[in-house]
Amino acid sequence: MDNLIGKLSRLNLEEFYNKDSIILASLDVKDMFTNIPTVAVTNFVITKFGKSIEKRWHIKGDELKNIMLFTMKELNFFQRNGQIFKQTGGLAMGSPLAPIMADLYMDHLFETCMKEMMNYGVVWMHKYVDVIPIISTK
């Protein structure tokens, strides 16, 4: 798999744009896991993969949705200084499900926003976990 630096180093934007008009910026998701909305990511997963999951494992979409929401909302606890707390929003940071759900949701947001960003002078962008470097023109 190609890394981000490799992708950036191969870009030759000066062929297409005036060097003084190119802007490089980086968008970073703050506290990614705890800011992923559980209902939205669940709805996205059901919409995108529900039919294939139902066909393969014989679990109906609404049943899978209930299982996912229960797992992500009701079993969302963490411990600090010997005290147990219930996390009230987002994905559980220690859950094995959280990185997968976060990555799927970030892919969804990236694809949705990418089309719109191109209308505002963005000529290149790439999702790299929770960071999105963008190259834009002034």
N, CA, C and O of each residue as an XYZ file, in Angstrom:
552
protein
N       0.837     -1.182      0.000
C       0.000      0.000      0.000
C       0.885      1.249      0.000
O       1.861      1.337      0.745
N       0.533      2.178     -0.825
C       1.290      3.416     -0.955
C       1.011      4.332      0.233
O      -0.127      4.437      0.690
N       2.048      4.990      0.725
C       1.828      5.891      1.853
C       1.527      7.305      1.364
O       1.693      7.624      0.187
N       1.085      8.132      2.287
C       0.665      9.490      1.967
C       1.804     10.333      1.407
O       1.610     11.066      0.437
N       2.984     10.240      2.005
C       4.127     11.024      1.533
C       4.473     10.638      0.102
O       4.801     11.499     -0.714
N       4.402      9.356     -0.201
C       4.656      8.902     -1.565
C       3.671      9.495     -2.558
O       4.060      9.916     -3.648
N       2.404      9.530     -2.188
C       1.386     10.114     -3.064
C       1.644     11.601     -3.287
O       1.556     12.092     -4.412
N       1.963     12.309     -2.211
C       2.218     13.748     -2.323
C       3.461     14.042     -3.156
O       3.475     14.992     -3.938
N       4.500     13.232     -2.990
C       5.752     13.502     -3.704
C       5.610     13.288     -5.210
O       6.360     13.881     -5.986
N       4.672     12.462     -5.633
C       4.478     12.214     -7.060
C       3.572     13.246     -7.738
O       3.473     13.277     -8.965
N       2.921     14.079     -6.951
C       2.068     15.104     -7.549
C       2.933     16.186     -8.177
O       3.885     16.662     -7.560
N       2.608     16.565     -9.377
C       3.326     17.649    -10.041
C       2.300     18.697    -10.455
O       1.953     18.813    -11.630
N       1.825     19.450     -9.482
C       0.758     20.410     -9.730
C       1.218     21.631    -10.509
O       0.397     22.335    -11.096
N       2.526     21.891    -10.521
C       3.024     23.067    -11.231
C       2.767     22.966    -12.734
O       2.753     23.983    -13.429
N       2.566     21.764    -13.235
C       2.220     21.599    -14.644
C       0.850     22.204    -14.942
O       0.602     22.679    -16.050
N      -0.032     22.183    -13.950
C      -1.416     22.592    -14.159
C      -1.759     23.945    -13.541
O      -2.667     24.629    -14.013
N      -1.040     24.334    -12.490
C      -1.386     25.543    -11.745
C      -0.145     26.387    -11.503
O       0.970     25.871    -11.426
N      -0.354     27.679    -11.385
C       0.710     28.598    -11.007
C       1.160     28.256     -9.591
O       0.330     28.085     -8.698
N       2.462     28.158     -9.383
C       3.013     27.766     -8.079
C       2.501     28.652     -6.942
O       2.286     28.167     -5.831
N       2.307     29.930     -7.206
C       1.861     30.851     -6.162
C       0.378     30.699     -5.825
O      -0.092     31.272     -4.842
N      -0.355     29.941     -6.623
C      -1.791     29.806     -6.363
C      -2.150     28.501     -5.653
O      -3.327     28.242     -5.401
N      -1.156     27.681     -5.329
C      -1.423     26.384     -4.705
C      -1.378     26.506     -3.182
O      -0.451     27.091     -2.621
N      -2.382     25.952     -2.530
C      -2.462     25.947     -1.065
C      -2.502     24.498     -0.594
O      -3.278     23.694     -1.112
N      -1.674     24.168      0.379
C      -1.693     22.843      1.003
C      -2.243     23.014      2.413
O      -1.735     23.821      3.192
N      -3.276     22.257      2.734
C      -3.880     22.318      4.069
C      -4.149     20.899      4.546
O      -4.157     19.954      3.757
N      -4.365     20.767      5.823
C      -4.654     19.461      6.405
C      -5.860     19.586      7.324
O      -5.895     20.440      8.210
N      -6.837     18.733      7.107
C      -8.017     18.679      7.957
C      -7.848     17.495      8.895
O      -7.499     16.399      8.457
N      -8.090     17.705     10.165
C      -7.908     16.647     11.159
C      -9.191     16.495     11.959
O      -9.774     17.488     12.393
N      -9.631     15.269     12.155
C     -10.834     15.006     12.939
C     -10.445     14.989     14.409
O      -9.596     14.205     14.831
N     -11.071     15.857     15.176
C     -10.785     15.942     16.606
C     -11.553     14.835     17.330
O     -12.760     14.681     17.144
N     -10.842     14.072     18.152
C     -11.469     13.009     18.949
C     -12.382     12.136     18.079
O     -13.581     12.024     18.334
N     -11.799     11.528     17.063
C     -12.587     10.829     16.047
C     -13.582      9.827     16.619
O     -14.774      9.917     16.324
N     -13.128      8.883     17.423
C     -14.042      7.834     17.886
C     -15.240      8.400     18.636
O     -16.375      7.988     18.396
N     -14.995      9.332     19.532
C     -16.095      9.849     20.351
C     -16.986     10.826     19.590
O     -18.040     11.212     20.095
N     -16.587     11.231     18.388
C     -17.414     12.134     17.592
C     -18.126     11.457     16.428
O     -18.821     12.128     15.665
N     -17.974     10.160     16.275
C     -18.703      9.429     15.234
C     -20.107      9.153     15.767
O     -20.245      8.491     16.795
N     -21.149      9.639     15.098
C     -22.517      9.398     15.577
C     -22.936      7.943     15.349
O     -22.950      7.464     14.215
N     -23.272      7.254     16.423
C     -23.557      5.815     16.338
C     -24.769      5.506     15.464
O     -24.754      4.533     14.710
N     -25.813      6.316     15.557
C     -27.005      6.057     14.742
C     -26.685      6.270     13.263
O     -27.092      5.471     12.419
N     -25.968      7.330     12.949
C     -25.631      7.620     11.551
C     -24.737      6.541     10.951
O     -24.969      6.109      9.822
N     -23.721      6.101     11.686
C     -22.831      5.067     11.150
C     -23.577      3.745     11.008
O     -23.336      2.998     10.059
N     -24.473      3.451     11.931
C     -25.275      2.227     11.831
C     -26.172      2.280     10.601
O     -26.239      1.314      9.841
N     -26.856      3.393     10.402
C     -27.720      3.533      9.222
C     -26.919      3.409      7.932
O     -27.380      2.795      6.969
N     -25.722      3.990      7.909
C     -24.877      3.893      6.720
C     -24.489      2.440      6.440
O     -24.583      1.981      5.302
N     -24.058      1.723      7.469
C     -23.646      0.325      7.299
C     -24.819     -0.522      6.816
O     -24.656     -1.349      5.919
N     -25.995     -0.324      7.401
C     -27.176     -1.096      6.994
C     -27.538     -0.779      5.543
O     -27.844     -1.685      4.767
N     -27.505      0.491      5.180
C     -27.834      0.884      3.808
C     -26.835      0.306      2.811
O     -27.225     -0.206      1.762
N     -25.564      0.386      3.137
C     -24.523     -0.050      2.198
C     -24.358     -1.572      2.145
O     -24.183     -2.136      1.065
N     -24.412     -2.237      3.302
C     -24.078     -3.664      3.347
C     -25.227     -4.573      3.772
O     -25.071     -5.794      3.792
N     -26.376     -3.997      4.110
C     -27.481     -4.775      4.668
C     -27.910     -5.961      3.827
O     -28.093     -7.061      4.348
N     -28.072     -5.746      2.534
C     -28.539     -6.832      1.647
C     -27.536     -7.980      1.582
O     -27.923     -9.147      1.649
N     -26.261     -7.659      1.454
C     -25.262     -8.730      1.362
C     -25.103     -9.452      2.699
O     -24.869    -10.661      2.726
N     -25.226     -8.726      3.801
C     -25.160     -9.370      5.120
C     -26.357    -10.285      5.314
O     -26.220    -11.403      5.811
N     -27.532     -9.805      4.919
C     -28.745    -10.618      5.055
C     -28.636    -11.888      4.218
O     -29.028    -12.966      4.665
N     -28.111    -11.763      3.016
C     -27.969    -12.917      2.127
C     -26.960    -13.923      2.675
O     -27.183    -15.133      2.619
N     -25.858    -13.416      3.200
C     -24.785    -14.299      3.654
C     -25.065    -14.924      5.019
O     -24.855    -16.122      5.206
N     -25.543    -14.110      5.983
C     -25.692    -14.609      7.352
C     -27.143    -14.730      7.806
O     -27.415    -15.082      8.954
N     -28.057    -14.441      6.912
C     -29.490    -14.576      7.208
C     -29.917    -13.747      8.421
O     -30.721    -14.197      9.238
N     -29.380    -12.551      8.526
C     -29.776    -11.601      9.568
C     -30.456    -10.438      8.860
O     -29.863     -9.801      7.990
N     -31.694    -10.164      9.234
C     -32.425     -9.067      8.607
C     -31.812     -7.734      9.017
O     -31.229     -7.603     10.093
N     -31.959     -6.753      8.139
C     -31.369     -5.442      8.358
C     -31.773     -4.801      9.670
O     -30.935     -4.229     10.367
N     -33.066     -4.892     10.019
C     -33.508     -4.263     11.273
C     -32.952     -4.990     12.494
O     -32.685     -4.362     13.519
N     -32.776     -6.309     12.394
C     -32.174     -7.064     13.499
C     -30.698     -6.681     13.669
O     -30.224     -6.478     14.786
N     -29.992     -6.588     12.557
C     -28.587     -6.191     12.602
C     -28.450     -4.776     13.157
O     -27.554     -4.494     13.952
N     -29.343     -3.898     12.732
C     -29.323     -2.519     13.223
C     -29.500     -2.491     14.740
O     -28.776     -1.779     15.436
N     -30.454     -3.257     15.251
C     -30.678     -3.309     16.703
C     -29.458     -3.853     17.446
O     -29.089     -3.340     18.502
N     -28.843     -4.882     16.896
C     -27.644     -5.459     17.523
C     -26.509     -4.436     17.534
O     -25.835     -4.254     18.548
N     -26.309     -3.778     16.406
C     -25.232     -2.786     16.318
C     -25.455     -1.627     17.286
O     -24.534     -1.217     17.992
N     -26.679     -1.101     17.318
C     -26.964      0.023     18.215
C     -26.821     -0.385     19.674
O     -26.287      0.372     20.484
N     -27.297     -1.579     20.010
C     -27.158     -2.053     21.390
C     -25.680     -2.167     21.761
O     -25.258     -1.721     22.828
N     -24.913     -2.765     20.870
C     -23.484     -2.951     21.128
C     -22.761     -1.616     21.259
O     -21.927     -1.444     22.148
N     -23.077     -0.679     20.383
C     -22.344      0.590     20.378
C     -22.849      1.595     21.410
O     -22.088      2.457     21.849
N     -24.120      1.501     21.804
C     -24.654      2.498     22.738
C     -24.767      1.974     24.171
O     -24.422      2.678     25.121
N     -25.241      0.764     24.323
C     -25.515      0.250     25.668
C     -24.303     -0.419     26.314
O     -24.244     -0.523     27.539
N     -23.354     -0.867     25.527
C     -22.161     -1.528     26.069
C     -20.942     -0.620     25.959
O     -19.830     -1.090     25.721
N     -21.148      0.652     26.130
C     -20.113      1.654     25.909
C     -19.625      2.216     27.252
O     -20.037      3.297     27.673
N     -18.745      1.465     27.910
C     -18.225      1.851     29.223
C     -16.708      1.986     29.163
O     -16.054      1.390     28.307
N     -16.164      2.770     30.073
C     -14.716      2.850     30.215
C     -14.377      3.053     31.683
O     -15.225      3.447     32.483
N     -13.141      2.782     32.017
C     -12.700      2.881     33.406
C     -11.560      3.884     33.508
O     -10.643      3.897     32.688
N     -11.641      4.733     34.548
C     -10.574      5.699     34.809
C     -10.415      5.847     36.311
O     -11.382      6.086     37.034
N      -9.181      5.702     36.766
C      -8.872      5.800     38.200
C      -9.771      4.891     39.043
O     -10.223      5.274     40.122
N     -10.018      3.699     38.542
C     -10.803      2.726     39.285
C     -12.306      2.933     39.214
O     -13.061      2.113     39.736
N     -12.761      4.008     38.580
C     -14.194      4.252     38.441
C     -14.655      3.861     37.049
O     -13.926      4.039     36.073
N     -15.864      3.328     36.958
C     -16.442      2.931     35.676
C     -17.441      3.999     35.244
O     -18.296      4.427     36.020
N     -17.312      4.419     33.981
C     -18.184      5.445     33.418
C     -18.861      4.902     32.169
O     -18.302      4.055     31.471
N     -20.066      5.388     31.888
C     -20.758      5.061     30.640
C     -20.507      6.206     29.665
O     -20.802      7.364     29.961
N     -19.970      5.875     28.525
C     -19.736      6.884     27.491
C     -21.070      7.185     26.826
O     -21.763      6.266     26.388
N     -21.439      8.453     26.746
C     -22.778      8.814     26.269
C     -22.849      9.096     24.776
O     -23.946      9.200     24.227
N     -21.731      9.219     24.117
C     -21.781      9.489     22.689
C     -20.583      8.924     21.961
O     -19.522      8.710     22.548
N     -20.763      8.688     20.694
C     -19.666      8.217     19.862
C     -19.366      6.744     20.033
O     -20.098      6.008     20.696
N     -18.279      6.336     19.424
C     -17.852      4.941     19.465
C     -16.915      4.713     20.641
O     -16.131      5.589     21.008
N     -17.009      3.531     21.224
C     -16.146      3.187     22.358
C     -14.706      3.074     21.879
O     -14.418      2.361     20.917
N     -13.813      3.773     22.547
C     -12.419      3.826     22.102
C     -11.712      2.479     22.187
O     -10.789      2.240     21.408
N     -12.097      1.599     23.083
C     -11.434      0.313     23.216
C     -12.132     -0.824     22.499
O     -11.656     -1.959     22.529
N     -13.241     -0.542     21.861
C     -14.018     -1.583     21.193
C     -13.351     -2.014     19.890
O     -12.878     -1.169     19.130
N     -13.310     -3.328     19.622
C     -12.756     -3.781     18.344
C     -13.629     -3.356     17.156
O     -13.165     -3.338     16.016
N     -14.879     -3.018     17.426
C     -15.788     -2.571     16.374
C     -15.544     -1.106     15.987
O     -15.807     -0.715     14.850
N     -15.047     -0.305     16.920
C     -14.915      1.139     16.717
C     -14.027      1.530     15.529
O     -14.453      2.362     14.728
N     -12.821      0.978     15.370
C     -11.996      1.397     14.226
C     -12.643      1.075     12.880
O     -12.508      1.843     11.928
N     -13.335     -0.045     12.799
C     -13.990     -0.432     11.547
C     -15.131      0.525     11.237
O     -15.248      1.026     10.119
N     -15.978      0.777     12.244
C     -17.114      1.681     12.055
C     -16.636      3.102     11.740
O     -17.198      3.773     10.875
N     -15.606      3.548     12.440
C     -15.077      4.895     12.206
C     -14.520      5.017     10.792
O     -14.765      6.016     10.115
N     -13.779      4.018     10.342
C     -13.201      4.062      9.003
C     -14.289      4.045      7.929
O     -14.202      4.780      6.945
N     -15.310      3.209      8.114
C     -16.418      3.174      7.156
C     -17.128      4.518      7.088
O     -17.452      5.006      6.005
N     -17.369      5.112      8.252
C     -18.072      6.395      8.286
C     -17.203      7.511      7.704
O     -17.708      8.380      6.992
N     -15.913      7.494      7.998
C     -15.013      8.499      7.431
C     -14.945      8.359      5.906
O     -14.904      9.365      5.198
N     -14.933      7.125      5.395
C     -14.974      6.913      3.945
C     -16.239      7.523      3.351
O     -16.196      8.192      2.318
N     -17.367      7.280      4.022
C     -18.658      7.811      3.569
C     -18.628      9.345      3.542
O     -19.024      9.956      2.550
N     -18.164      9.958      4.623
C     -18.090     11.423      4.671
C     -17.129     11.966      3.618
O     -17.407     12.973      2.967
N     -16.005     11.292      3.463
C     -15.009     11.721      2.482
C     -15.605     11.713      1.077
O     -15.483     12.692      0.341
N     -16.244     10.615      0.710
C     -16.843     10.509     -0.625
C     -17.936     11.555     -0.824
O     -18.051     12.139     -1.902
N     -18.732     11.791      0.209
C     -19.813     12.769      0.127
C     -19.259     14.181     -0.030
O     -19.728     14.948     -0.870
N     -18.270     14.518      0.774
C     -17.714     15.879      0.767
C     -16.791     16.133     -0.409
O     -16.677     17.269     -0.869
N     -16.129     15.096     -0.902
C     -15.147     15.267     -1.966
C     -15.782     15.902     -3.201
O     -15.193     16.795     -3.811
N     -16.963     15.455     -3.567
C     -17.633     15.995     -4.749
C     -17.898     17.490     -4.578
O     -17.708     18.273     -5.508
N     -18.333     17.871     -3.392
C     -18.627     19.278     -3.117
C     -17.351     20.119     -3.049
O     -17.331     21.256     -3.522
N     -16.291     19.566     -2.463
C     -15.036     20.306     -2.308
C     -14.424     20.669     -3.661
O     -13.791     21.717     -3.790
N     -14.603     19.829     -4.650
C     -14.049     20.104     -5.973
C     -14.660     21.373     -6.577
O     -14.043     22.010     -7.430
N     -15.860     21.739     -6.141
C     -16.499     22.973     -6.610
C     -15.870     24.221     -5.997
O     -16.144     25.333     -6.448
N     -15.033     24.051     -4.978
C     -14.434     25.184     -4.271
C     -12.918     25.266     -4.462
O     -12.214     25.804     -3.608
N     -12.429     24.750     -5.549
C     -11.016     24.902     -5.868
C     -10.104     23.799     -5.360
O      -8.894     23.864     -5.573
N     -10.645     22.793     -4.699
C      -9.810     21.681     -4.237
C      -9.473     20.819     -5.448
O     -10.363     20.357     -6.162
N      -8.177     20.610     -5.670
C      -7.742     19.830     -6.829
C      -7.279     18.426     -6.451
O      -7.180     17.548     -7.308
N      -6.997     18.221     -5.171
C      -6.571     16.895     -4.701
C      -6.851     16.784     -3.215
O      -6.628     17.730     -2.459
N      -7.342     15.624     -2.800
C      -7.517     15.324     -1.380
C      -7.439     13.821     -1.192
O      -7.740     13.049     -2.103
N      -7.034     13.417     -0.003
C      -6.839     11.995      0.278
C      -7.163     11.736      1.748
O      -6.699     12.465      2.625
N      -7.949     10.710      2.014
C      -8.255     10.353      3.407
C      -7.168      9.421      3.919
O      -6.853      8.406      3.297
N      -6.608      9.780      5.050
C      -5.584      8.960      5.687
C      -5.974      8.822      7.156
O      -5.562      9.634      7.986
N      -6.760      7.809      7.480
C      -7.337      7.545      8.796
C      -8.213      8.733      9.204
O      -9.346      8.842      8.734
N      -7.716      9.624     10.068
C      -8.531     10.763     10.501
C      -7.945     12.099     10.058
O      -8.307     13.149     10.589
N      -7.038     12.057      9.083
C      -6.431     13.269      8.540
C      -6.731     13.320      7.041
O      -6.639     12.311      6.342
N      -7.089     14.510      6.565
C      -7.347     14.687      5.140
C      -6.505     15.858      4.638
O      -6.878     17.016      4.829
N      -5.369     15.564      3.996
C      -4.616     16.648      3.370
C      -5.337     17.069      2.087
O      -5.858     16.233      1.348
N      -5.356     18.370      1.842
C      -5.985     18.867      0.620
C      -5.030     19.827     -0.079
O      -4.239     20.523      0.556
N      -5.126     19.841     -1.387
C      -4.414     20.818     -2.196
C      -5.484     21.584     -2.948
O      -6.353     21.008     -3.603
N      -5.394     22.893     -2.836
C      -6.408     23.759     -3.411
C      -5.734     24.910     -4.142
O      -4.544     25.171     -3.963
N      -6.506     25.579     -4.953
C      -6.026     26.798     -5.587
C      -6.678     27.980     -4.889
O      -7.764     27.859     -4.322
N      -6.011     29.115     -4.936
C      -6.555     30.317     -4.276
C      -7.840     30.766     -4.923
O      -8.432     31.758     -4.498
